[in-house]
Every structure is written in C-alpha cells, then in structure tokens.
Amino acid sequence: MAGLTYKDAGVDIDAGDALVRRIAPLAAKTRIPEQLGGVGGFAGLCGLPAGLEDPVLVSGTDGVGTKLKLAFALDKHDTIGIDLVAMCVNDVLTVGARPLFFLDYFATGKLDVDRAEAVIAGIAEGCRQAGCALLGGETAELPGFYAAGEYDLAGFAVGVVDRKAILDGKSAAVGDVLLGIESSGLHSNGYSLARKALFGDSPLAYDAVLPELDGPVGEVLLRPTRIYAAAVRAALEAGGVRAIAHITGGGIPGNLPRVLPEGIGAEIDERSFPRPAIFDVIQKRANVAEHEMRRTFNLGIGMIFAVAPEQADAVEKALTDAGERPHRIGALVAMPGAEGEDRVRYVNA
C-alpha cells in the first residue's frame, strides 16, 4: 500500500508548478528596465533608477477586503488583482514616488489553476497600469483553512523618490486649491456596509438591474479600483502640488487630514463633483446617515491634490491632458485646534 502523499493531504505540488509556468509570461509583460531576472527564484531583484541624487524607497501593503466576496459570488476573478495593486500603489504615489515593483500573496484551500491565473492576470494588468514590475509573489495552498472556492490576497508595493522631492504635506497652506479626481465607484472600501445594505435583509440579486445604475448591481460593485500613477506623474510635472491624499476607507474626512499640517483643515463643496449612483442606492436601501456615508466611502473622489493657487490652472490642465476629469472640490482653510475628521468641513451640502 502506498504511503500518504502531500496531495492526499490537500496540497497539489503539480498544480502549483503549473501555475508558476502560467504566471511567467504574465509577469514578463510588466518588466521594467531596472528589473534583474524573472519570477521563479527565491527572491526578486530590482535596481534603482539612474539619475536620483538621494533615492528613498517607499513601501505600501494592503488587501482587497470583503470585495472578494463579490468576486466569489459572481465567479469573476480577472479584475480583483487590479484592486490589489491599486490599493498599494495609490498609497505609494501620495509621497511623490514612482512605483518600482509589486509582490503578491495568494492563499487558498485548494488551488484552482485557472482561477488563480485569472487573479494574477489582473495583478499583472494592475502593474502594467502602474508602470511597475510584477517582481514575484507567493502562492499558498492551505487545506481546510478557507471555504471551498475562496481565497485571500495581499499585496506589497515598493517605489522610489528622490529625498528632495518627497511630498510630506508640510508645505500645504491656507488657500491651497483642492483638486479631486474621480473614482470608479467604491474602489475597495466599505464593502461590508455595502453588502449588508444590498444583500442583507430583502437582498437584491447580483444581476439585478436598477434604473439608477448603468449595469447590474454586482457588476457595478466589482468595477476595479482606479490606479492614479499617470495622473500623479502629470500633476507633479506641472508643479505646485503640495500634498496628495488617497481617498480610501474613512472617506475624505478620514484621509485628507493625514497629509495636512496641524491647524489646517479643508472645506469641501459636495456639489463640485459627481456622486456615483451606487452610493445613493446603498444609502437609500439601508437608510445610512450622510455622516456615515462620508466617513465610509470615497463618494466619487479617489485622490485629492492640494495645489498652490497660482499653479492650480496648470495642474488642472495637466490632469485633463492625462485623461482625468479634475474637479475643484474646495480649499484649505485655517482650523486651529481641530482634530481628526473635524478638520474636514462640508459646504453647500
């Protein structure tokens, strides 16, 4: 009688090897000049770009959260990897860094090679959009640890910026113009509340078509997070950018104050930018208070630039030329003694 094998215990080494073979050409398409070697080794290698006087490495890590539940329910796995890259890279961009490389961690109970390939194809697409290399990653098969058909993702991005060019927000000043660029919807935040509102009591079907939305509700919710690498590059080249905030969980009140000096806050004009209809659907179905909406979701703005007023026109044009629709959503104002979310005040609400 043959003895127990690793496959008998739930780990298929051959499936893992097959996935590595499929990943290699996906990763190759994200190659950058600074990259050394390819995937498959114990470690990934990447040099620093030439021409930097004092290069500083910048890192960020994140996951996708319960948006994964939508991918499982719709059995659609080719965009969730874009979300993973976006959540990490967009954070790295806020200090003015160029994204260099990305690594992923994919864990599942039983490896489905086709599904895993679709996920990693999305990661590779996210890296292509960000202009960084998919340098490597880890695939873990953990029998009995995850529900059948489910998986989890984590990502790690590394970028680089010249020390003299680091954006730390310290130069942001009263009177600076706030330019916001649009999100694609929820991005990867607030899904626990959204799922409870839409699929909890009196649940909608994932393929339900509502008159307010431009597609089935599940499809709208699964739209990938936007990657703002090209927009940030264009804005920085235009000059005058003093701070950048990535609007993630916590919304504008929870994120914009993180990049502002003490004593300075923001006034936001809610009428200055379009609010995607999916947020109104969520709010109405569960009677969510506006304050809760603001501190949970991005409500249509995925990234904010604080810009010197004399250069706001130039940055706005640069963002437009980069394919964005920038909105002047407010300005920085003096707020002595204000802390946390109280440093964001809504006007014309």
C-alpha positions as CSV (number, residue, x, y, z in Angstrom):
1,M,0.0,0.0,0.0
2,A,1.3,3.4,-1.0
3,G,2.0,5.8,1.8
4,L,0.4,9.2,2.4
5,T,1.3,11.9,0.0
6,Y,1.2,15.7,0.2
7,K,-1.5,15.6,-2.5
8,D,-3.5,13.2,-0.2
9,A,-3.2,15.9,2.5
10,G,-4.7,18.5,0.1
11,V,-1.6,20.2,-1.4
12,D,-1.1,19.7,-5.1
13,I,2.6,20.5,-5.9
14,D,2.0,19.8,-9.6
15,A,-0.8,22.3,-9.7
16,G,1.4,24.9,-8.1
17,D,4.2,24.2,-10.7
18,A,1.6,24.6,-13.5
19,L,0.6,28.0,-12.1
20,V,4.2,29.2,-12.0
21,R,4.6,28.3,-15.6
22,R,1.4,30.3,-16.5
23,I,2.5,33.3,-14.4
24,A,5.9,33.7,-16.0
25,P,4.6,35.2,-19.3
26,L,2.2,37.5,-17.4
27,A,5.0,38.8,-15.2
28,A,7.3,39.2,-18.3
29,K,4.8,41.8,-19.7
30,T,5.4,44.1,-16.7
31,R,9.2,44.1,-16.9
32,I,10.9,47.4,-16.3
33,P,14.5,48.4,-17.2
34,E,15.7,48.2,-13.6
35,Q,14.5,44.6,-13.1
36,L,17.0,41.8,-12.9
37,G,16.0,38.2,-13.6
38,G,12.4,36.9,-13.7
39,V,9.9,35.1,-11.5
40,G,10.5,31.6,-10.0
41,G,13.6,32.2,-7.9
42,F,13.7,32.6,-4.1
43,A,13.8,36.4,-4.4
44,G,13.1,39.2,-6.9
45,L,15.8,41.7,-7.8
46,C,15.4,45.3,-8.9
47,G,17.9,48.1,-9.2
48,L,17.3,51.8,-8.6
49,P,16.6,54.2,-11.4
50,A,19.6,56.3,-12.6
51,G,19.7,60.0,-12.0
52,L,18.4,60.2,-8.5
53,E,20.7,62.2,-6.1
54,D,19.4,60.6,-2.9
55,P,16.9,57.8,-3.6
56,V,14.5,56.8,-0.9
57,L,12.5,53.6,-1.0
58,V,8.8,53.8,-0.4
59,S,6.6,50.8,0.6
60,G,2.9,50.0,0.9
61,T,0.9,46.9,1.6
62,D,-2.8,46.2,1.5
63,G,-5.5,43.7,0.6
64,V,-8.9,43.8,-1.1
65,G,-11.1,43.1,1.9
66,T,-14.7,41.8,1.5
67,K,-14.9,42.9,-2.1
68,L,-13.5,39.4,-2.6
69,K,-17.0,38.1,-1.7
70,L,-18.3,39.7,-4.8
71,A,-15.7,38.0,-6.9
72,F,-16.7,34.7,-5.4
73,A,-20.4,35.3,-5.9
74,L,-20.1,36.4,-9.5
75,D,-17.3,33.9,-10.2
76,K,-15.4,36.7,-11.8
77,H,-11.7,36.8,-10.9
78,D,-9.9,38.8,-13.6
79,T,-10.2,42.3,-12.1
80,I,-9.8,41.7,-8.4
81,G,-6.0,41.7,-8.9
82,I,-6.2,45.3,-10.3
83,D,-7.8,46.3,-7.0
84,L,-4.9,44.7,-5.1
85,V,-2.3,46.6,-7.0
86,A,-4.3,49.9,-6.9
87,M,-4.7,49.9,-3.1
88,C,-1.0,49.5,-2.6
89,V,0.4,51.7,-5.4
90,N,-2.0,54.6,-4.9
91,D,-0.7,54.9,-1.3
92,V,2.9,54.9,-2.5
93,L,2.1,57.6,-5.0
94,T,1.0,60.1,-2.3
95,V,4.6,60.9,-1.4
96,G,5.5,61.5,-5.0
97,A,7.2,58.2,-5.5
98,R,7.5,56.2,-8.8
99,P,6.2,52.6,-8.3
100,L,9.0,50.2,-9.0
101,F,7.8,46.7,-8.2
102,F,5.0,44.7,-6.7
103,L,4.7,41.3,-5.0
104,D,1.5,39.4,-4.2
105,Y,0.4,36.7,-1.8
106,F,-2.4,34.4,-2.9
107,A,-3.7,31.8,-0.5
108,T,-6.5,29.3,-1.0
109,G,-7.7,26.0,0.4
110,K,-7.5,24.1,-2.9
111,L,-5.6,25.5,-5.8
112,D,-7.7,26.0,-8.9
113,V,-5.1,26.9,-11.5
114,D,-7.5,28.6,-13.9
115,R,-8.9,30.8,-11.2
116,A,-5.5,31.7,-9.8
117,E,-4.2,32.5,-13.2
118,A,-7.2,34.9,-13.8
119,V,-6.4,36.6,-10.4
120,I,-2.7,37.0,-11.2
121,A,-3.5,38.2,-14.8
122,G,-5.4,41.0,-13.1
123,I,-2.4,41.7,-10.8
124,A,-0.2,41.9,-13.9
125,E,-2.7,44.3,-15.6
126,G,-2.6,46.5,-12.5
127,C,1.2,46.5,-12.6
128,R,1.1,47.5,-16.3
129,Q,-1.2,50.4,-15.5
130,A,1.0,51.5,-12.6
131,G,4.2,51.1,-14.6
132,C,5.8,48.8,-12.1
133,A,7.2,45.2,-12.4
134,L,5.4,42.2,-11.0
135,L,8.6,41.0,-9.4
136,G,7.3,37.9,-7.7
137,G,4.9,36.5,-5.2
138,E,3.8,33.5,-3.2
139,T,1.0,31.0,-3.8
140,A,-0.1,29.1,-0.7
141,E,-2.4,26.1,-0.7
142,L,-3.8,25.7,2.8
143,P,-6.3,22.8,3.0
144,G,-9.1,23.3,5.5
145,F,-8.2,26.9,6.1
146,Y,-10.5,28.6,3.6
147,A,-14.1,27.8,2.4
148,A,-14.3,25.9,-0.8
149,G,-13.8,28.2,-3.8
150,E,-12.5,31.1,-1.8
151,Y,-9.1,32.7,-1.5
152,D,-7.4,35.7,0.1
153,L,-5.0,38.2,-1.4
154,A,-2.3,40.6,0.0
155,G,0.0,42.9,-1.9
156,F,3.2,44.7,-1.4
157,A,4.4,47.7,-3.5
158,V,7.8,49.4,-3.4
159,G,8.5,52.7,-5.1
160,V,11.3,55.2,-5.1
161,V,11.6,59.0,-4.8
162,D,14.4,61.5,-4.6
163,R,14.6,62.7,-1.0
164,K,14.4,66.4,-2.1
165,A,11.1,65.6,-3.9
166,I,9.3,63.8,-1.1
167,L,5.8,65.1,-0.6
168,D,5.1,65.2,3.1
169,G,2.3,67.8,3.2
170,K,4.3,70.2,5.4
171,S,4.2,72.9,2.7
172,A,0.4,72.8,2.3
173,A,-1.0,76.2,3.2
174,V,-4.2,78.0,3.8
175,G,-5.7,79.0,0.4
176,D,-4.4,75.9,-1.5
177,V,-6.8,74.6,-4.1
178,L,-8.1,71.1,-3.7
179,L,-8.3,69.2,-7.0
180,G,-10.1,65.9,-6.8
181,I,-10.0,63.2,-9.5
182,E,-12.8,60.7,-9.9
183,S,-13.1,57.2,-8.5
184,S,-14.7,54.3,-10.4
185,G,-17.1,53.7,-7.6
186,L,-16.5,52.1,-4.2
187,H,-12.9,51.0,-5.2
188,S,-12.0,48.5,-2.4
189,N,-13.6,50.1,0.7
190,G,-16.9,49.9,2.5
191,Y,-17.9,46.6,1.1
192,S,-19.0,45.2,4.5
193,L,-21.6,48.0,4.8
194,A,-22.5,47.9,1.1
195,R,-23.1,44.1,1.2
196,K,-25.2,44.4,4.3
197,A,-27.3,47.2,2.7
198,L,-27.8,45.5,-0.7
199,F,-27.6,41.8,0.1
200,G,-28.6,41.5,3.7
201,D,-32.3,41.9,4.6
202,S,-34.5,41.8,1.4
203,P,-31.4,41.0,-0.7
204,L,-31.0,42.1,-4.3
205,A,-29.9,39.6,-6.9
206,Y,-26.4,40.2,-8.1
207,D,-27.7,40.5,-11.6
208,A,-30.5,43.0,-10.6
209,V,-30.7,45.9,-13.0
210,L,-31.8,49.1,-11.2
211,P,-32.8,52.2,-13.1
212,E,-30.2,54.3,-11.2
213,L,-27.3,52.2,-12.3
214,D,-25.5,51.7,-15.6
215,G,-25.2,47.9,-15.2
216,P,-26.2,45.0,-13.0
217,V,-25.6,45.8,-9.3
218,G,-23.0,43.1,-8.9
219,E,-21.0,44.3,-12.0
220,V,-21.1,47.9,-10.7
221,L,-19.8,46.9,-7.3
222,L,-17.0,44.7,-8.8
223,R,-15.5,47.5,-11.0
224,P,-11.8,47.7,-10.2
225,T,-10.1,50.5,-8.3
226,R,-8.5,53.1,-10.4
227,I,-4.8,53.4,-10.5
228,Y,-3.6,57.0,-10.5
229,A,0.1,56.7,-11.5
230,A,-0.2,58.6,-14.7
231,A,-2.3,61.3,-13.1
232,V,0.1,61.8,-10.3
233,R,3.1,61.9,-12.7
234,A,1.3,64.6,-14.8
235,A,0.4,66.7,-11.7
236,L,3.9,66.6,-10.3
237,E,5.4,67.6,-13.7
238,A,3.1,70.6,-13.8
239,G,4.4,71.8,-10.4
240,G,2.8,73.3,-7.3
241,V,1.5,70.1,-5.8
242,R,2.0,70.3,-2.0
243,A,0.1,67.2,-0.8
244,I,-1.7,64.2,-2.2
245,A,-4.3,62.1,-0.4
246,H,-5.5,58.7,-1.5
247,I,-9.2,58.5,-0.5
248,T,-9.8,55.0,0.9
249,G,-11.6,53.7,3.9
250,G,-12.6,56.6,6.0
251,G,-13.5,58.8,3.0
252,I,-12.3,62.3,2.7
253,P,-12.7,63.1,6.4
254,G,-10.5,60.1,7.4
255,N,-7.8,60.6,4.8
256,L,-7.2,64.2,3.7
257,P,-6.2,65.4,7.3
258,R,-3.4,62.8,7.3
259,V,-1.4,64.9,4.8
260,L,-2.1,68.4,6.2
261,P,-0.1,70.4,8.7
262,E,-1.6,71.0,12.2
263,G,-4.0,73.8,12.3
264,I,-5.1,73.5,8.7
265,G,-8.3,71.8,7.5
266,A,-10.4,71.7,4.4
267,E,-13.7,72.9,3.2
268,I,-15.3,70.6,0.6
269,D,-18.0,71.6,-1.7
270,E,-20.1,68.5,-2.3
271,R,-21.8,70.0,-5.3
272,S,-18.5,70.3,-7.1
273,F,-18.1,66.7,-8.2
274,P,-20.4,63.9,-9.4
275,R,-21.5,61.3,-6.9
276,P,-21.8,57.8,-8.5
277,A,-25.4,56.5,-8.2
278,I,-24.3,53.3,-6.4
279,F,-23.7,55.3,-3.3
280,D,-27.2,56.7,-3.3
281,V,-28.6,53.2,-3.8
282,I,-26.7,52.0,-0.8
283,Q,-27.8,54.9,1.3
284,K,-31.5,54.7,0.5
285,R,-31.8,50.9,0.9
286,A,-30.3,50.9,4.4
287,N,-31.1,54.5,5.5
288,V,-27.5,55.2,6.0
289,A,-26.8,58.7,7.5
290,E,-24.9,61.1,5.4
291,H,-22.2,61.4,8.0
292,E,-21.7,57.6,7.9
293,M,-21.5,57.7,4.1
294,R,-18.8,60.4,4.2
295,R,-16.7,58.5,6.7
296,T,-17.0,55.1,5.0
297,F,-16.9,55.7,1.2
298,N,-15.0,57.9,-1.2
299,L,-18.3,59.1,-2.7
300,G,-16.8,59.7,-6.1
301,I,-13.3,61.2,-5.4
302,G,-10.4,58.7,-5.4
303,M,-7.5,61.1,-5.0
304,I,-7.0,64.7,-3.9
305,F,-4.2,67.2,-4.7
306,A,-3.6,70.2,-2.6
307,V,-2.1,72.7,-5.1
308,A,-0.6,76.2,-4.7
309,P,-3.4,78.5,-6.0
310,E,-1.2,80.2,-8.6
311,Q,-0.5,76.8,-10.2
312,A,-3.9,75.3,-9.9
313,D,-4.8,76.0,-13.6
314,A,-1.6,74.3,-14.8
315,V,-2.2,71.2,-12.7
316,E,-5.8,71.1,-13.7
317,K,-4.8,71.2,-17.4
318,A,-2.1,68.5,-16.8
319,L,-4.6,66.2,-15.2
320,T,-7.1,66.8,-18.1
321,D,-4.4,66.1,-20.7
322,A,-3.7,62.9,-18.8
323,G,-7.2,61.7,-19.3
324,E,-8.7,62.7,-16.0
325,R,-11.7,64.9,-15.2
326,P,-10.4,67.0,-12.3
327,H,-12.8,68.9,-10.1
328,R,-12.1,71.9,-7.8
329,I,-13.6,70.5,-4.8
330,G,-12.6,73.0,-2.2
331,A,-9.7,74.7,-0.5
332,L,-7.5,74.6,2.6
333,V,-8.5,76.8,5.5
334,A,-7.3,77.7,9.0
335,M,-8.7,75.4,11.6
336,P,-6.8,75.9,14.8
337,G,-7.4,73.2,17.4
338,A,-9.5,71.0,15.1
339,E,-8.5,67.3,15.1
340,G,-9.3,64.2,13.0
341,E,-12.4,64.2,10.9
342,D,-13.4,67.6,12.3
343,R,-10.7,69.1,10.1
344,V,-12.9,68.5,7.1
345,R,-16.0,70.7,6.8
346,Y,-18.6,70.3,4.1
347,V,-20.2,73.4,2.5
348,N,-23.2,73.6,0.1
349,A,-24.3,70.2,1.3
